[in-house]
Amino acid sequence: MKNIHPLLDQEKQIQAQQYEREKRFIGLIGSGLSLSLMLIIYFSGFSFWLANILPDISIIVVFVIYVTALSVISTVIGLPLSFYSGYIREHHWQFSNQTLKSWLWEQIKSFAVGLLIAPALLGLLFWIMVFSPDYWWLVAGLSMALVGVIFATLVPVVILPIFNKYTPLGAGELTDRLQTILERAGLKPSGFFMEDMSRQTKKENAFLAGLGKTRRVVLADNLIEHMTISEIESVIAHEVGHYKYRHIWKQIAIGTLQQLIVFFLLNRVMLMVFPEFLTSTRWNLTLFPIFALLMGAISGFLFGPLSNAISRHFERQADRTALDMIPQAASFLSAMAGLANRNLSNAYPSRWIKWLYYSHPPIGERLEMGDKWGR
């Protein structure tokens, strides 16, 4: 490997490239597995049978049975790959701190949360299709804005505590300096919290989550252990940049517009290929595997790389904000390089990998920007 940044560990970068190749390969297998499963469920007639089970009972009961059955089937079929990817492989790379028991418990909790959220979102979508079959795509697309706001507000106080413990950080130099950073940006968080991320992994993370009264600064315990206060300050200054530029609201607006386009195209394709679409809820359930596959394909091909490019632009704005707010660029540089070395982040991916998969600029680009800023 040639011309890597001097703060990066060359051996770690070789490992990071291998780690990433494995991740992409497993992702492709997972996508192929999901595609095959949905096609089998539809073309085998199982979807039709499940959607028309117990014809004399309420369609709401049928809907719940259908969604639950698909959730169970997809989870069971995908469990071996999830076990290899999330447990065996993470232990092989010496990232995971989980026992088999704790890993299984995390999967159970994830399944339970999904079993609550998926029927609620799909139920809203199917109700909109009944309420306004001619313009369901418009109503559903606009509804995504409201859903996005609700999730952004509730996730840090409702969803995340299901999986991790969040302990308020006591008074001290760290909280004082982070408080100063936030006050300079006009932000008032509900608190500073430490996440017990080390229960699951050696990887590190920090984020500023929530809206309004649920806004909070979260630092992983292993990040606090490995970073200096100045480095943590630069990481949080980056997160402040997202709020300075209103990236959450912009992402919600962009996501809503994209979803409107996807739903509109999906509506046209489904009606063209399947005249039964929208004639009844049972038919909509029957066609759901194809509906889901087409939605993923349209969204991925049309907006996948574009969404990544927009996200990378937002991340660069946040990086520039961090460099403006901290005393020296050295703290930003050492924080980024440390994360890359310890998390095995590929600092120099190929152009097409970055285009397809990267929602953040590669660490190599961020270090280069920090160097230029320092000069």
TORVEXBA-406818 format. One record per residue (C-alpha): residue in three letters; x, y, z. Coordinates in pm, 1 decimal. Example, Ala and Ser with C-alpha at 12.3 -4.5 7.8 and 13.67 -1.06 7.14 Angstrom:
r->ALA; px->1230.0; py->-450.0; pz->780.0 $
r->SER; px->1367.0; py->-106.0; pz->714.0 $
END
This chain:
r->MET; px->0.0; py->0.0; pz->0.0 $
r->LYS; px->147.0; py->334.2; pz->-105.8 $
r->ASN; px->107.9; py->694.6; pz->7.6 $
r->ILE; px->-117.3; py->643.9; pz->307.1 $
r->HIS; px->-150.3; py->917.6; pz->565.6 $
r->PRO; px->130.4; py->905.0; pz->826.1 $
r->LEU; px->-120.1; py->876.9; pz->1113.4 $
r->LEU; px->-266.3; py->557.5; pz->967.1 $
r->ASP; px->-130.6; py->212.5; pz->1048.5 $
r->GLN; px->-34.9; py->41.7; pz->722.7 $
r->GLU; px->-94.6; py->-310.2; pz->854.4 $
r->LYS; px->-434.5; py->-207.4; pz->990.8 $
r->GLN; px->-526.5; py->-66.6; pz->650.6 $
r->ILE; px->-440.8; py->-396.5; pz->481.5 $
r->GLN; px->-666.6; py->-569.4; pz->733.6 $
r->ALA; px->-937.0; py->-304.7; pz->680.2 $
r->GLN; px->-947.0; py->-376.3; pz->307.5 $
r->GLN; px->-992.7; py->-748.1; pz->372.4 $
r->TYR; px->-1254.7; py->-675.8; pz->638.6 $
r->GLU; px->-1445.7; py->-458.7; pz->392.4 $
r->ARG; px->-1426.0; py->-715.8; pz->110.7 $
r->GLU; px->-1578.0; py->-975.5; pz->341.4 $
r->LYS; px->-1850.8; py->-732.2; pz->446.3 $
r->ARG; px->-1947.5; py->-654.2; pz->85.6 $
r->PHE; px->-1949.0; py->-1020.9; pz->-10.1 $
r->ILE; px->-2172.6; py->-1111.0; pz->284.3 $
r->GLY; px->-2399.3; py->-819.5; pz->192.3 $
r->LEU; px->-2437.0; py->-953.9; pz->-161.9 $
r->ILE; px->-2521.5; py->-1299.2; pz->-28.7 $
r->GLY; px->-2780.6; py->-1144.8; pz->202.8 $
r->SER; px->-2937.5; py->-948.7; pz->-82.6 $
r->GLY; px->-2951.5; py->-1260.3; pz->-299.4 $
r->LEU; px->-3106.7; py->-1456.0; pz->-14.4 $
r->SER; px->-3376.3; py->-1191.0; pz->40.7 $
r->LEU; px->-3450.0; py->-1173.8; pz->-332.0 $
r->SER; px->-3481.0; py->-1550.5; pz->-361.2 $
r->LEU; px->-3701.8; py->-1574.5; pz->-53.5 $
r->MET; px->-3948.8; py->-1310.2; pz->-173.7 $
r->LEU; px->-3970.8; py->-1468.5; pz->-518.9 $
r->ILE; px->-4029.6; py->-1814.2; pz->-368.1 $
r->ILE; px->-4297.3; py->-1681.5; pz->-132.3 $
r->TYR; px->-4484.4; py->-1522.1; pz->-420.7 $
r->PHE; px->-4442.8; py->-1771.8; pz->-704.8 $
r->SER; px->-4498.2; py->-2076.3; pz->-484.5 $
r->GLY; px->-4845.5; py->-1945.4; pz->-407.2 $
r->PHE; px->-4768.5; py->-1916.6; pz->-38.0 $
r->SER; px->-4832.7; py->-1542.3; pz->-37.3 $
r->PHE; px->-5174.5; py->-1591.9; pz->-200.2 $
r->TRP; px->-5262.4; py->-1869.0; pz->43.3 $
r->LEU; px->-5154.3; py->-1663.2; pz->344.5 $
r->ALA; px->-5341.0; py->-1352.6; pz->226.2 $
r->ASN; px->-5660.4; py->-1551.9; pz->176.7 $
r->ILE; px->-5641.7; py->-1762.7; pz->488.9 $
r->LEU; px->-5962.5; py->-1764.4; pz->694.4 $
r->PRO; px->-6172.2; py->-1566.6; pz->442.0 $
r->ASP; px->-6452.3; py->-1499.2; pz->690.0 $
r->ILE; px->-6244.0; py->-1318.2; pz->953.1 $
r->SER; px->-6143.7; py->-953.4; pz->971.2 $
r->ILE; px->-5883.3; py->-838.4; pz->721.2 $
r->ILE; px->-5695.6; py->-678.3; pz->1013.4 $
r->VAL; px->-5640.8; py->-1022.8; pz->1166.8 $
r->VAL; px->-5527.7; py->-1157.7; pz->829.5 $
r->PHE; px->-5288.0; py->-865.1; pz->791.9 $
r->VAL; px->-5131.3; py->-931.9; pz->1133.1 $
r->ILE; px->-5097.2; py->-1303.7; pz->1055.0 $
r->TYR; px->-4941.1; py->-1227.5; pz->716.1 $
r->VAL; px->-4684.8; py->-974.7; pz->843.1 $
r->THR; px->-4593.1; py->-1190.3; pz->1142.7 $
r->ALA; px->-4547.5; py->-1499.9; pz->925.8 $
r->LEU; px->-4322.7; py->-1316.9; pz->679.3 $
r->SER; px->-4119.0; py->-1166.4; pz->963.6 $
r->VAL; px->-4066.5; py->-1507.3; pz->1124.8 $
r->ILE; px->-3977.3; py->-1677.4; pz->796.1 $
r->SER; px->-3730.4; py->-1408.7; pz->686.5 $
r->THR; px->-3567.0; py->-1404.0; pz->1031.6 $
r->VAL; px->-3528.0; py->-1782.5; pz->1047.8 $
r->ILE; px->-3392.2; py->-1805.7; pz->691.9 $
r->GLY; px->-3148.8; py->-1520.1; pz->749.9 $
r->LEU; px->-3033.9; py->-1631.5; pz->1094.4 $
r->PRO; px->-2736.9; py->-1848.1; pz->982.0 $
r->LEU; px->-2591.6; py->-1562.9; pz->775.8 $
r->SER; px->-2654.6; py->-1316.4; pz->1058.4 $
r->PHE; px->-2483.0; py->-1552.2; pz->1300.8 $
r->TYR; px->-2178.6; py->-1583.7; pz->1077.7 $
r->SER; px->-2161.7; py->-1211.9; pz->1002.0 $
r->GLY; px->-2245.1; py->-1070.4; pz->1343.7 $
r->TYR; px->-2095.6; py->-1332.8; pz->1574.8 $
r->ILE; px->-1838.2; py->-1563.7; pz->1414.8 $
r->ARG; px->-1681.5; py->-1304.3; pz->1187.2 $
r->GLU; px->-1678.2; py->-1027.5; pz->1447.9 $
r->HIS; px->-1506.8; py->-1264.6; pz->1692.9 $
r->HIS; px->-1258.8; py->-1365.0; pz->1422.7 $
r->TRP; px->-1162.5; py->-999.5; pz->1377.1 $
r->GLN; px->-1153.6; py->-958.8; pz->1758.1 $
r->PHE; px->-1425.7; py->-695.4; pz->1764.5 $
r->SER; px->-1710.6; py->-875.0; pz->1938.5 $
r->ASN; px->-1734.2; py->-888.3; pz->2317.0 $
r->GLN; px->-2057.7; py->-1087.2; pz->2311.7 $
r->THR; px->-2119.1; py->-1438.2; pz->2433.1 $
r->LEU; px->-2347.0; py->-1661.4; pz->2228.9 $
r->LYS; px->-2620.4; py->-1605.0; pz->2486.3 $
r->SER; px->-2593.9; py->-1224.5; pz->2473.3 $
r->TRP; px->-2582.5; py->-1227.2; pz->2092.5 $
r->LEU; px->-2899.3; py->-1437.3; pz->2075.2 $
r->TRP; px->-3069.9; py->-1205.5; pz->2322.5 $
r->GLU; px->-2984.8; py->-907.8; pz->2098.3 $
r->GLN; px->-3140.4; py->-1089.5; pz->1801.4 $
r->ILE; px->-3456.4; py->-1161.0; pz->1998.7 $
r->LYS; px->-3487.9; py->-796.7; pz->2098.6 $
r->SER; px->-3428.9; py->-682.3; pz->1739.5 $
r->PHE; px->-3693.4; py->-922.9; pz->1615.1 $
r->ALA; px->-3942.8; py->-803.8; pz->1877.6 $
r->VAL; px->-3885.7; py->-436.9; pz->1795.1 $
r->GLY; px->-3920.4; py->-510.5; pz->1424.0 $
r->LEU; px->-4238.5; py->-704.0; pz->1490.8 $
r->LEU; px->-4386.1; py->-392.9; pz->1649.3 $
r->ILE; px->-4261.8; py->-135.8; pz->1399.3 $
r->ALA; px->-4312.8; py->-325.7; pz->1070.6 $
r->PRO; px->-4687.0; py->-393.7; pz->1115.0 $
r->ALA; px->-4741.6; py->-31.8; pz->1222.0 $
r->LEU; px->-4570.0; py->112.0; pz->914.3 $
r->LEU; px->-4714.0; py->-143.7; pz->674.1 $
r->GLY; px->-5054.6; py->-106.2; pz->834.8 $
r->LEU; px->-5042.8; py->267.5; pz->770.2 $
r->LEU; px->-4941.2; py->204.9; pz->408.2 $
r->PHE; px->-5216.3; py->-50.2; pz->346.0 $
r->TRP; px->-5476.6; py->172.3; pz->513.2 $
r->ILE; px->-5373.6; py->460.6; pz->284.9 $
r->MET; px->-5414.6; py->229.8; pz->-16.2 $
r->VAL; px->-5772.9; py->158.4; pz->91.6 $
r->PHE; px->-5847.2; py->518.7; pz->187.3 $
r->SER; px->-5709.6; py->671.9; pz->-135.0 $
r->PRO; px->-5632.3; py->407.6; pz->-399.4 $
r->ASP; px->-5587.8; py->663.7; pz->-678.5 $
r->TYR; px->-5343.2; py->882.0; pz->-487.0 $
r->TRP; px->-5201.3; py->644.5; pz->-227.4 $
r->TRP; px->-4850.2; py->712.6; pz->-354.8 $
r->LEU; px->-4887.3; py->1085.0; pz->-279.9 $
r->VAL; px->-5043.7; py->1043.5; pz->64.9 $
r->ALA; px->-4799.3; py->769.4; pz->163.8 $
r->GLY; px->-4498.2; py->964.8; pz->40.6 $
r->LEU; px->-4597.6; py->1274.5; pz->236.9 $
r->SER; px->-4669.1; py->1061.0; pz->542.3 $
r->MET; px->-4304.5; py->956.6; pz->542.0 $
r->ALA; px->-4210.5; py->1309.8; pz->651.7 $
r->LEU; px->-4421.0; py->1272.7; pz->965.6 $
r->VAL; px->-4283.8; py->923.9; pz->1027.0 $
r->GLY; px->-3929.9; py->1057.0; pz->990.1 $
r->VAL; px->-3987.1; py->1330.0; pz->1248.4 $
r->ILE; px->-4145.1; py->1083.9; pz->1493.0 $
r->PHE; px->-3857.5; py->838.8; pz->1459.9 $
r->ALA; px->-3589.9; py->1109.5; pz->1488.1 $
r->THR; px->-3755.8; py->1228.6; pz->1808.5 $
r->LEU; px->-3829.1; py->895.4; pz->1975.2 $
r->VAL; px->-3536.1; py->671.7; pz->1875.9 $
r->PRO; px->-3286.2; py->801.0; pz->2138.7 $
r->VAL; px->-3533.0; py->775.0; pz->2427.7 $
r->VAL; px->-3749.2; py->476.5; pz->2325.5 $
r->ILE; px->-3562.9; py->243.9; pz->2087.3 $
r->LEU; px->-3194.1; py->274.7; pz->2177.1 $
r->PRO; px->-3238.8; py->208.0; pz->2552.7 $
r->ILE; px->-3382.6; py->-134.6; pz->2462.3 $
r->PHE; px->-3037.7; py->-241.4; pz->2344.8 $
r->ASN; px->-2796.8; py->-40.6; pz->2559.6 $
r->LYS; px->-2772.2; py->134.3; pz->2891.9 $
r->TYR; px->-2727.1; py->512.3; pz->2883.4 $
r->THR; px->-2565.8; py->660.6; pz->3193.6 $
r->PRO; px->-2557.1; py->1040.0; pz->3244.6 $
r->LEU; px->-2201.8; py->1175.3; pz->3240.5 $
r->GLY; px->-2108.6; py->1351.7; pz->3561.4 $
r->ALA; px->-1966.2; py->1700.2; pz->3587.0 $
r->GLY; px->-1605.8; py->1736.5; pz->3478.2 $
r->GLU; px->-1372.8; py->1872.2; pz->3213.9 $
r->LEU; px->-1522.5; py->1655.1; pz->2937.2 $
r->THR; px->-1881.8; py->1766.8; pz->2990.8 $
r->ASP; px->-1773.1; py->2128.9; pz->3043.3 $
r->ARG; px->-1588.0; py->2139.5; pz->2711.7 $
r->LEU; px->-1865.6; py->1962.0; pz->2524.1 $
r->GLN; px->-2119.0; py->2199.2; pz->2678.7 $
r->THR; px->-1912.5; py->2492.1; pz->2551.0 $
r->ILE; px->-1903.1; py->2346.0; pz->2200.1 $
r->LEU; px->-2280.9; py->2303.8; pz->2194.1 $
r->GLU; px->-2351.7; py->2646.3; pz->2342.0 $
r->ARG; px->-2139.8; py->2808.8; pz->2073.4 $
r->ALA; px->-2373.6; py->2648.5; pz->1818.4 $
r->GLY; px->-2683.9; py->2751.0; pz->2011.4 $
r->LEU; px->-2774.7; py->2393.6; pz->2107.8 $
r->LYS; px->-2915.3; py->2283.7; pz->2441.6 $
r->PRO; px->-2905.1; py->1904.7; pz->2480.9 $
r->SER; px->-3115.4; py->1722.3; pz->2736.1 $
r->GLY; px->-2794.6; py->1570.3; pz->2869.2 $
r->PHE; px->-2464.4; py->1393.9; pz->2806.5 $
r->PHE; px->-2475.1; py->1015.5; pz->2819.1 $
r->MET; px->-2230.2; py->725.5; pz->2809.7 $
r->GLU; px->-2343.0; py->417.6; pz->2614.2 $
r->ASP; px->-2222.2; py->75.9; pz->2732.5 $
r->MET; px->-2124.6; py->-16.5; pz->2377.8 $
r->SER; px->-1830.6; py->-225.1; pz->2501.5 $
r->ARG; px->-2078.9; py->-496.2; pz->2608.4 $
r->GLN; px->-2120.2; py->-573.8; pz->2241.3 $
r->THR; px->-1813.6; py->-458.7; pz->2051.1 $
r->LYS; px->-1470.8; py->-299.6; pz->2068.7 $
r->LYS; px->-1573.7; py->-55.9; pz->1795.1 $
r->GLU; px->-1629.8; py->305.5; pz->1893.2 $
r->ASN; px->-1904.5; py->555.7; pz->1822.7 $
r->ALA; px->-2044.2; py->891.1; pz->1929.9 $
r->PHE; px->-2349.1; py->1082.6; pz->1813.2 $
r->LEU; px->-2585.1; py->1370.9; pz->1878.4 $
r->ALA; px->-2937.3; py->1232.4; pz->1852.2 $
r->GLY; px->-3295.4; py->1343.1; pz->1893.9 $
r->LEU; px->-3500.9; py->1653.7; pz->1832.1 $
r->GLY; px->-3611.0; py->1918.6; pz->2077.8 $
r->LYS; px->-3627.6; py->1789.7; pz->2434.3 $
r->THR; px->-3496.9; py->1445.1; pz->2331.5 $
r->ARG; px->-3172.1; py->1584.8; pz->2188.5 $
r->ARG; px->-2876.4; py->1425.5; pz->2365.7 $
r->VAL; px->-2501.7; py->1373.8; pz->2327.0 $
r->VAL; px->-2406.0; py->1005.5; pz->2338.8 $
r->LEU; px->-2050.9; py->874.2; pz->2376.0 $
r->ALA; px->-1960.8; py->505.8; pz->2368.0 $
r->ASP; px->-1768.9; py->397.4; pz->2676.7 $
r->ASN; px->-1487.9; py->251.3; pz->2466.2 $
r->LEU; px->-1455.9; py->580.1; pz->2274.8 $
r->ILE; px->-1416.0; py->766.9; pz->2603.6 $
r->GLU; px->-1150.0; py->512.8; pz->2702.8 $
r->HIS; px->-941.5; py->545.8; pz->2385.7 $
r->MET; px->-975.7; py->913.9; pz->2292.2 $
r->THR; px->-841.2; py->1224.8; pz->2454.8 $
r->ILE; px->-1082.1; py->1499.4; pz->2557.6 $
r->SER; px->-965.6; py->1712.5; pz->2263.8 $
r->GLU; px->-1033.9; py->1427.5; pz->2020.7 $
r->ILE; px->-1381.0; py->1369.8; pz->2166.3 $
r->GLU; px->-1440.1; py->1743.4; pz->2139.7 $
r->SER; px->-1365.1; py->1729.2; pz->1765.5 $
r->VAL; px->-1600.5; py->1433.8; pz->1717.3 $
r->ILE; px->-1888.7; py->1613.0; pz->1889.3 $
r->ALA; px->-1808.1; py->1935.8; pz->1702.2 $
r->HIS; px->-1863.4; py->1732.8; pz->1385.3 $
r->GLU; px->-2204.1; py->1622.4; pz->1514.7 $
r->VAL; px->-2284.9; py->1984.6; pz->1598.4 $
r->GLY; px->-2218.1; py->2063.1; pz->1233.3 $
r->HIS; px->-2509.6; py->1842.8; pz->1134.0 $
r->TYR; px->-2740.4; py->2052.1; pz->1350.0 $
r->LYS; px->-2586.6; py->2379.2; pz->1231.8 $
r->TYR; px->-2671.1; py->2289.3; pz->872.4 $
r->ARG; px->-3007.8; py->2131.6; pz->969.8 $
r->HIS; px->-2905.0; py->1804.0; pz->808.7 $
r->ILE; px->-3170.4; py->1598.5; pz->990.9 $
r->TRP; px->-3449.3; py->1816.0; pz->850.4 $
r->LYS; px->-3288.6; py->1821.8; pz->506.2 $
r->GLN; px->-3256.1; py->1442.3; pz->508.7 $
r->ILE; px->-3622.6; py->1409.3; pz->604.4 $
r->ALA; px->-3723.5; py->1645.3; pz->319.9 $
r->ILE; px->-3498.1; py->1472.4; pz->66.2 $
r->GLY; px->-3614.3; py->1128.9; pz->181.5 $
r->THR; px->-3977.7; py->1233.7; pz->147.4 $
r->LEU; px->-3923.1; py->1361.2; pz->-206.6 $
r->GLN; px->-3739.8; py->1043.1; pz->-302.6 $
r->GLN; px->-4013.1; py->827.8; pz->-149.4 $
r->LEU; px->-4278.5; py->1018.8; pz->-344.0 $
r->ILE; px->-4097.5; py->944.7; pz->-669.2 $
r->VAL; px->-4043.7; py->579.5; pz->-575.3 $
r->PHE; px->-4410.4; py->530.1; pz->-477.3 $
r->PHE; px->-4528.5; py->704.0; pz->-796.5 $
r->LEU; px->-4315.7; py->482.0; pz->-1021.8 $
r->LEU; px->-4404.4; py->175.8; pz->-817.2 $
r->ASN; px->-4774.9; py->251.9; pz->-855.6 $
r->ARG; px->-4742.0; py->276.6; pz->-1234.1 $
r->VAL; px->-4540.2; py->-44.1; pz->-1266.7 $
r->MET; px->-4763.2; py->-247.4; pz->-1034.1 $
r->LEU; px->-5083.6; py->-140.4; pz->-1211.5 $
r->MET; px->-4928.6; py->-213.1; pz->-1549.9 $
r->VAL; px->-4807.7; py->-563.2; pz->-1457.6 $
r->PHE; px->-5069.0; py->-662.9; pz->-1198.3 $
r->PRO; px->-5421.5; py->-533.9; pz->-1271.0 $
r->GLU; px->-5534.1; py->-684.1; pz->-936.2 $
r->PHE; px->-5323.1; py->-432.6; pz->-746.5 $
r->LEU; px->-5534.1; py->-198.7; pz->-530.0 $
r->THR; px->-5856.6; py->-395.5; pz->-595.1 $
r->SER; px->-5856.1; py->-530.7; pz->-237.6 $
r->THR; px->-5633.8; py->-557.3; pz->67.4 $
r->ARG; px->-5605.4; py->-932.9; pz->20.1 $
r->TRP; px->-5467.7; py->-878.7; pz->-329.6 $
r->ASN; px->-5229.0; py->-613.5; pz->-199.1 $
r->LEU; px->-5104.7; py->-862.0; pz->59.1 $
r->THR; px->-5069.2; py->-1131.3; pz->-207.2 $
r->LEU; px->-4858.5; py->-899.1; pz->-421.1 $
r->PHE; px->-4656.0; py->-764.4; pz->-129.6 $
r->PRO; px->-4336.0; py->-969.7; pz->-198.1 $
r->ILE; px->-4320.0; py->-828.0; pz->-552.5 $
r->PHE; px->-4415.2; py->-482.5; pz->-422.3 $
r->ALA; px->-4129.7; py->-492.4; pz->-170.3 $
r->LEU; px->-3874.4; py->-616.0; pz->-425.4 $
r->LEU; px->-3970.4; py->-351.5; pz->-682.0 $
r->MET; px->-3963.8; py->-77.8; pz->-420.0 $
r->GLY; px->-3614.5; py->-180.5; pz->-312.0 $
r->ALA; px->-3493.8; py->-203.9; pz->-672.0 $
r->ILE; px->-3636.7; py->133.4; pz->-778.1 $
r->SER; px->-3510.6; py->304.7; pz->-463.5 $
r->GLY; px->-3167.1; py->145.0; pz->-484.2 $
r->PHE; px->-3102.0; py->204.5; pz->-852.6 $
r->LEU; px->-3248.7; py->553.8; pz->-866.4 $
r->PHE; px->-3139.8; py->700.0; pz->-536.6 $
r->GLY; px->-2882.3; py->472.2; pz->-370.6 $
r->PRO; px->-2564.8; py->637.9; pz->-507.2 $
r->LEU; px->-2732.9; py->981.5; pz->-509.1 $
r->SER; px->-2831.5; py->950.9; pz->-142.7 $
r->ASN; px->-2475.7; py->847.5; pz->-56.3 $
r->ALA; px->-2335.0; py->1146.4; pz->-246.4 $
r->ILE; px->-2567.4; py->1388.1; pz->-64.5 $
r->SER; px->-2477.9; py->1229.0; pz->269.1 $
r->ARG; px->-2104.1; py->1260.4; pz->195.7 $
r->HIS; px->-2158.4; py->1628.8; pz->115.0 $
r->PHE; px->-2334.1; py->1678.3; pz->449.3 $
r->GLU; px->-2052.9; py->1495.7; pz->629.2 $
r->ARG; px->-1792.0; py->1723.2; pz->469.8 $
r->GLN; px->-1988.6; py->2026.3; pz->589.1 $
r->ALA; px->-1991.9; py->1879.0; pz->940.1 $
r->ASP; px->-1616.6; py->1813.1; pz->921.7 $
r->ARG; px->-1552.7; py->2174.0; pz->822.0 $
r->THR; px->-1766.7; py->2289.1; pz->1114.3 $
r->ALA; px->-1559.9; py->2072.1; pz->1349.8 $
r->LEU; px->-1234.7; py->2217.6; pz->1217.0 $
r->ASP; px->-1373.3; py->2569.7; pz->1262.0 $
r->MET; px->-1479.5; py->2505.4; pz->1621.6 $
r->ILE; px->-1177.6; py->2326.4; pz->1768.8 $
r->PRO; px->-847.7; py->2498.4; pz->1854.0 $
r->GLN; px->-623.3; py->2276.7; pz->1640.8 $
r->ALA; px->-675.1; py->2047.0; pz->1342.6 $
r->ALA; px->-442.0; py->1793.3; pz->1508.4 $
r->SER; px->-721.7; py->1673.3; pz->1738.0 $
r->PHE; px->-951.0; py->1609.2; pz->1440.3 $
r->LEU; px->-675.0; py->1427.3; pz->1252.4 $
r->SER; px->-578.3; py->1201.0; pz->1540.8 $
r->ALA; px->-945.5; py->1124.0; pz->1616.2 $
r->MET; px->-1018.2; py->1022.2; pz->1255.2 $
r->ALA; px->-699.2; py->818.2; pz->1220.6 $
r->GLY; px->-756.6; py->648.8; pz->1556.4 $
r->LEU; px->-1108.3; py->546.4; pz->1455.5 $
r->ALA; px->-980.5; py->408.4; pz->1125.7 $
r->ASN; px->-704.0; py->209.2; pz->1296.1 $
r->ARG; px->-917.5; py->69.2; pz->1577.5 $
r->ASN; px->-1241.7; py->13.1; pz->1381.1 $
r->LEU; px->-1062.3; py->-118.9; pz->1069.3 $
r->SER; px->-1217.1; py->145.4; pz->843.9 $
r->ASN; px->-1084.1; py->133.5; pz->488.3 $
r->ALA; px->-936.7; py->480.3; pz->437.2 $
r->TYR; px->-886.3; py->438.3; pz->62.9 $
r->PRO; px->-1168.9; py->238.4; pz->-101.1 $
r->SER; px->-1198.9; py->215.1; pz->-477.0 $
r->ARG; px->-1406.7; py->482.4; pz->-647.4 $
r->TRP; px->-1696.6; py->253.4; pz->-731.6 $
r->ILE; px->-1710.8; py->110.9; pz->-378.2 $
r->LYS; px->-1728.5; py->464.2; pz->-239.8 $
r->TRP; px->-1995.3; py->554.6; pz->-496.0 $
r->LEU; px->-2210.4; py->253.1; pz->-414.6 $
r->TYR; px->-2169.4; py->213.9; pz->-39.5 $
r->TYR; px->-2010.7; py->507.9; pz->140.4 $
r->SER; px->-2243.0; py->751.8; pz->317.7 $
r->HIS; px->-1935.1; py->919.2; pz->474.7 $
r->PRO; px->-1620.8; py->1037.4; pz->297.2 $
r->PRO; px->-1345.1; py->777.7; pz->338.4 $
r->ILE; px->-1110.5; py->851.2; pz->628.0 $
r->GLY; px->-826.6; py->918.1; pz->383.6 $
r->GLU; px->-1020.3; py->1207.0; pz->227.5 $
r->ARG; px->-1113.8; py->1345.4; pz->570.0 $
r->LEU; px->-750.8; py->1336.9; pz->681.8 $
r->GLU; px->-642.4; py->1511.4; pz->363.2 $
r->MET; px->-902.7; py->1783.6; pz->420.6 $
r->GLY; px->-786.0; py->1823.1; pz->780.5 $
r->ASP; px->-425.9; py->1861.1; pz->665.1 $
r->LYS; px->-519.9; py->2131.5; pz->416.5 $
r->TRP; px->-727.2; py->2307.2; pz->681.3 $
r->GLY; px->-436.1; py->2299.3; pz->923.9 $
r->ARG; px->-201.8; py->2450.8; pz->666.2 $
END
